[in-house]
Amino acid sequence: MRYAYCTLLYNSPAMQILRGLYSIDSQPVALTIGNFDGVHLGHQALLNELLAVGKARGLPTAVVIFEPHPREFFMPLQAPVRLTSLREKLEFFAALGIDRVHVCRFNAGFAKMSAEDFIHALHVKLSANFVLIGDDFRFGSGRTGDFALMEKIGARHGFAVQAVHSVRLEGVRISSTAVRAALAAGQMRAAQGYLGRHYSISGRVVHGDGMGRKLGFPTANIQLKHNRPPLSGIYVVNAHAEGLGVLQGVASLGVRPTVKHDDKPVLEVHLFEFSQQIYGKHLRVEFLQKLRDEEKYPDVATLTRQIALDVEHAKKWFEQHD
């Protein structure tokens, strides 16, 4: 099957998801292009402008994204850590009310596509009637395409092109890079300001090694989509699960140096006053406040005492921010 209709979270209407630069009809659309990692306030401003244009012109809205991120394709070891998985990105698009998303597989063939051919595909294959892009967006082989080229070819073929300028907060240009830097530094308030929400990681609850339960603090183990999360440490969190509402807890995101000997990160969430079985459920974990960095302790008993302190500190945080 080359396309699918998918109803995502947030009780949103169905959003059409298609693989590649093609459409199942020739209906004109208003579209935008980008990676949208994090879907921060700058991305949201662009998407909201797209929705406004679509409404004003009577056009459905479409977003073109790339999977994997081009920098992951060209420099897999040096590429920045991801802020959002593909599923999380699609959930945000659906929540905003985007009608259609084109997920383009970024491979060697796609990387060789010229900027002119890419624009041609947008116009002919996707029936682009209006294209909205960031003022610094580059595209095509060698990143030779820019707003000026898109506008020039658009004028020739009869579709409109508009640029959206960067969004700033307290003098800082909001970008995925700025969000990553704030998260890595444990600056959760700054990250929240750039994102317009608390940073979160979503994933399915899977079976772990049972260590948390043995220590007296059972945890929900969240399946991570990528091996390099943008933050690490111990956090105060809210967990969202369909049918369960909002659950308070404390989370550890890291390599668990006291009990493990590999470098694969694990996200474990201890939920307060909660004992239901939730294996297989999809959990969205919101990171509210960093308590401390991850540490290696001399023995399990010391680790257990520290976890008890983390739980106490997290509960006090909730009391103070009720």
Secondary structure, DSSP 8 states (H G I E B T S, - for coil): --EEEE--STT---EEEEESS--SS---EEEEE---TT--HHHHHHHHHHHHHHHHHT--EEEEEEES-HHHHH-TTTS---SS-HHHHHHHHHHHT--EEEEEE--HHHHT--HHHHHHHHHHTS-EEEEEEETT--BSGGG-B-HHHHHHHHHHHT-EEEEE---EETTEE--HHHHHHHHHTT-HHHHHHHHTS--EEEEEEE---SHHHHTT---EEE--SSS--S--EEEEEEEEETTTEEEEEEEEEE--TTT--S---EEEEEETT-----TT-EEEEEEEEEEE-----SSHHHHHHHHHHHHHHHHHHHHHT-
